[in-house]
Amino acid sequence: MEKQPLPVRIQGALFYGALVLMKRTWNITIEGKENLDKQYREGKSSLICFWHGKYIPIFPLLKGYDACVITNQSERGNVITEICRKFGFVNAQIPDQTNRNSYKILREAISSKKISGTASDGPLGPAKQVKSGVVRIASALGYSLLPISVGVRRKITLKNRWDNREIPLPFSRIYLIIGTPIELPPNLRANQVRIWEETASREITALSEKAENLVHKKSKRRKINEHSQRKTN
């Protein structure tokens, strides 16, 4: 991995440190981990897909996996590359418009990795729509898509951004859901790509809604229990 300029390394280190500290305070529940572990254990090629606005807590939650994170070629991508290095991930930076060189860069980066991950509607949207390049690359390289999402109880939502970026707060309750793999036919034609884009988009959106419902339901149940205990006492 190419060494980043000093300002980028500083930004990456600060972001990494903040995430590590916050994770220690989070109340974390993970559902569907067996889906990821089965793919990982059996060495099946998987591309983890999530929405751009929810990526922040995913870095620390998936720490420990031998993975490659796919980003675009930009200053922001450089910072993410440094964060990936801190968490032990490899990073592949590809152009926004996929081409033959994109496949070459990606193939070289993930050739020795069991899983890879990308914000499937990034870097600039439209929000919550899986991009055709994600489906094309996965199909061309023989990867299944593994949808995931997170629900965060206490967070700051940047509503002025296209992706409604979510920043988890310390002592937040976080619910991570890992879905079942979406198996893609090899070498999809142009008229088939759109169908799989919509399929993957629906799956990620459904997981996002489920994660948000569960994290709020769990918090509500805890408050009810605490209230009942106070009345009993």
C-alpha positions as CSV (number, residue, x, y, z in Angstrom):
1,M,0.0,0.0,0.0
2,E,1.5,3.3,-1.1
3,K,2.5,5.7,1.8
4,Q,0.1,8.6,2.0
5,P,1.1,12.3,2.5
6,L,1.5,13.5,6.1
7,P,-1.8,15.5,6.2
8,V,-3.7,12.4,5.0
9,R,-2.0,10.2,7.6
10,I,-2.9,12.6,10.4
11,Q,-6.6,12.7,9.3
12,G,-6.6,8.9,9.0
13,A,-5.0,8.5,12.5
14,L,-7.5,10.9,14.1
15,F,-10.5,9.2,12.5
16,Y,-9.2,5.7,13.5
17,G,-8.5,6.7,17.1
18,A,-12.0,8.2,17.4
19,L,-13.7,5.1,16.1
20,V,-11.6,2.8,18.3
21,L,-12.5,4.8,21.4
22,M,-16.2,5.1,20.5
23,K,-16.5,1.3,19.8
24,R,-15.4,0.6,23.4
25,T,-18.6,2.5,24.6
26,W,-21.0,1.0,22.1
27,N,-23.7,-1.6,23.0
28,I,-23.3,-3.8,19.9
29,T,-25.6,-6.5,18.5
30,I,-24.7,-8.4,15.3
31,E,-27.2,-10.5,13.4
32,G,-26.3,-12.8,10.5
33,K,-22.6,-13.0,11.3
34,E,-22.8,-16.7,10.3
35,N,-23.5,-15.5,6.7
36,L,-20.2,-13.6,6.5
37,D,-18.2,-16.2,8.5
38,K,-19.4,-19.0,6.2
39,Q,-18.3,-17.1,3.1
40,Y,-15.0,-16.2,4.8
41,R,-14.3,-19.7,6.1
42,E,-15.0,-21.4,2.8
43,G,-13.0,-18.8,0.9
44,K,-15.9,-17.8,-1.3
45,S,-15.5,-14.5,-3.0
46,S,-17.9,-11.9,-1.6
47,L,-18.4,-8.2,-2.0
48,I,-19.9,-6.6,1.1
49,C,-22.4,-3.9,0.0
50,F,-23.7,-1.1,2.2
51,W,-25.0,2.5,1.9
52,H,-22.5,5.3,1.9
53,G,-24.2,7.2,4.7
54,K,-23.8,4.3,7.1
55,Y,-20.2,3.3,6.5
56,I,-18.6,4.9,9.6
57,P,-19.4,2.2,12.2
58,I,-18.7,-0.6,9.7
59,F,-14.9,-0.1,9.9
60,P,-14.6,-1.1,13.6
61,L,-17.4,-3.6,13.5
62,L,-15.6,-5.7,10.8
63,K,-12.1,-5.3,12.2
64,G,-10.2,-8.6,12.2
65,Y,-11.3,-9.8,8.7
66,D,-8.7,-10.1,6.0
67,A,-10.5,-7.8,3.6
68,C,-10.2,-5.2,0.9
69,V,-12.2,-1.9,0.9
70,I,-13.0,-0.4,-2.4
71,T,-13.0,3.4,-2.7
72,N,-12.8,6.0,-5.5
73,Q,-9.7,7.9,-6.6
74,S,-9.9,11.2,-4.7
75,E,-8.6,13.0,-1.6
76,R,-11.4,11.5,0.5
77,G,-10.4,8.1,-0.9
78,N,-6.9,8.7,0.2
79,V,-8.0,9.3,3.8
80,I,-10.1,6.2,3.7
81,T,-7.1,4.3,2.4
82,E,-5.2,5.4,5.5
83,I,-8.1,4.4,7.8
84,C,-8.2,1.0,6.1
85,R,-4.5,0.5,6.8
86,K,-5.0,1.3,10.5
87,F,-7.8,-1.3,10.7
88,G,-5.7,-3.9,8.9
89,F,-7.7,-3.7,5.6
90,V,-6.2,-3.4,2.1
91,N,-7.6,-0.6,-0.1
92,A,-8.3,-0.5,-3.8
93,Q,-9.0,2.9,-5.3
94,I,-10.7,2.8,-8.7
95,P,-12.1,5.5,-11.0
96,D,-15.7,6.6,-10.6
97,Q,-16.4,5.3,-14.1
98,T,-15.6,1.6,-14.3
99,N,-13.4,0.5,-17.2
100,R,-10.9,-2.2,-18.0
101,N,-8.3,-0.6,-15.8
102,S,-10.8,-0.7,-12.9
103,Y,-11.1,-4.4,-13.2
104,K,-7.3,-4.8,-13.4
105,I,-6.8,-2.6,-10.2
106,L,-9.5,-4.4,-8.3
107,R,-8.5,-7.9,-9.4
108,E,-4.9,-7.3,-8.2
109,A,-6.0,-5.8,-4.9
110,I,-8.4,-8.5,-3.9
111,S,-6.7,-11.5,-5.5
112,S,-5.4,-12.6,-2.0
113,K,-8.4,-11.5,0.0
114,K,-11.4,-13.5,0.9
115,I,-13.9,-10.6,1.1
116,S,-14.1,-7.0,-0.1
117,G,-16.5,-4.2,0.7
118,T,-17.8,-1.0,-0.9
119,A,-20.3,1.8,-0.3
120,S,-22.6,0.7,-3.2
121,D,-24.2,4.1,-3.8
122,G,-21.0,6.1,-3.5
123,P,-19.1,8.3,-3.9
124,L,-21.8,10.9,-4.9
125,G,-25.1,9.0,-5.2
126,P,-27.9,8.8,-6.1
127,A,-28.5,7.7,-2.5
128,K,-29.6,4.2,-1.8
129,Q,-29.2,3.0,-5.3
130,V,-26.6,0.3,-6.0
131,K,-24.4,1.5,-8.9
132,S,-24.2,-0.6,-12.1
133,G,-20.4,-0.7,-11.7
134,V,-20.7,-2.6,-8.4
135,V,-22.8,-5.3,-10.1
136,R,-20.7,-5.4,-13.2
137,I,-17.4,-5.8,-11.3
138,A,-18.9,-8.5,-9.0
139,S,-20.3,-10.4,-12.0
140,A,-17.1,-10.1,-14.0
141,L,-14.9,-11.3,-11.1
142,G,-17.2,-14.1,-9.9
143,Y,-18.2,-12.4,-6.6
144,S,-21.5,-12.7,-4.8
145,L,-22.9,-9.6,-3.2
146,L,-23.3,-9.7,0.6
147,P,-25.7,-6.9,1.8
148,I,-25.2,-5.4,5.2
149,S,-26.5,-2.4,7.2
150,V,-26.5,-0.9,10.6
151,G,-29.0,0.8,12.9
152,V,-27.7,3.4,15.4
153,R,-29.7,4.6,18.4
154,R,-27.8,7.8,19.2
155,K,-26.2,9.6,16.3
156,I,-25.8,12.8,14.4
157,T,-27.3,12.7,10.9
158,L,-25.8,15.2,8.4
159,K,-29.0,16.0,6.5
160,N,-27.4,18.5,4.3
161,R,-25.3,15.8,2.6
162,W,-26.6,13.7,-0.3
163,D,-26.1,10.4,1.7
164,N,-27.5,11.7,5.1
165,R,-24.2,10.6,6.7
166,E,-24.7,9.0,10.1
167,I,-22.1,9.7,12.9
168,P,-22.6,7.3,15.9
169,L,-22.2,8.9,19.3
170,P,-20.4,7.4,22.3
171,F,-22.5,5.0,24.4
172,S,-24.8,4.4,21.5
173,R,-26.7,1.1,20.8
174,I,-25.7,-0.3,17.4
175,Y,-27.4,-3.1,15.5
176,L,-25.4,-4.7,12.6
177,I,-27.3,-7.0,10.2
178,I,-25.5,-9.2,7.6
179,G,-27.8,-10.5,4.9
180,T,-27.6,-13.6,2.8
181,P,-25.3,-13.7,-0.3
182,I,-26.8,-12.6,-3.6
183,E,-25.4,-14.9,-6.3
184,L,-24.8,-13.2,-9.6
185,P,-24.7,-14.9,-13.0
186,P,-21.3,-14.5,-14.7
187,N,-20.7,-11.9,-17.4
188,L,-24.1,-10.1,-17.1
189,R,-25.4,-8.3,-20.2
190,A,-26.4,-4.7,-20.1
191,N,-30.2,-5.4,-19.9
192,Q,-29.6,-7.8,-16.9
193,V,-27.4,-5.4,-14.8
194,R,-30.4,-3.2,-14.0
195,I,-32.4,-6.1,-12.6
196,W,-29.6,-7.1,-10.2
197,E,-29.0,-3.4,-9.2
198,E,-32.6,-3.2,-8.1
199,T,-32.4,-6.6,-6.3
200,A,-29.4,-5.6,-4.3
201,S,-30.8,-2.1,-3.5
202,R,-34.0,-3.7,-2.1
203,E,-32.0,-6.1,0.0
204,I,-29.7,-3.4,1.5
205,T,-32.7,-1.0,2.1
206,A,-34.7,-3.8,3.8
207,L,-31.7,-4.6,6.1
208,S,-31.4,-0.9,7.0
209,E,-35.0,-0.6,7.9
210,K,-34.9,-3.8,10.0
211,A,-31.7,-2.6,11.8
212,E,-33.3,0.7,12.7
213,N,-36.5,-0.9,13.9
214,L,-34.6,-3.4,16.0
215,V,-32.3,-0.9,17.6
216,H,-35.1,1.4,18.5
217,K,-37.4,-1.4,19.7
218,K,-34.7,-2.8,21.9
219,S,-34.1,0.7,23.5
220,K,-37.8,1.2,24.0
221,R,-38.1,-2.2,25.7
222,R,-35.2,-1.4,28.0
223,K,-36.9,1.9,29.0
224,I,-40.2,0.1,29.7
225,N,-38.3,-2.4,31.9
226,E,-36.5,0.3,33.8
227,H,-39.7,2.1,34.4
228,S,-41.4,-1.0,35.6
229,Q,-38.6,-1.7,38.0
230,R,-38.8,1.8,39.4
231,K,-42.5,1.4,40.0
232,T,-42.0,-1.9,41.7
233,N,-39.3,-0.5,44.0
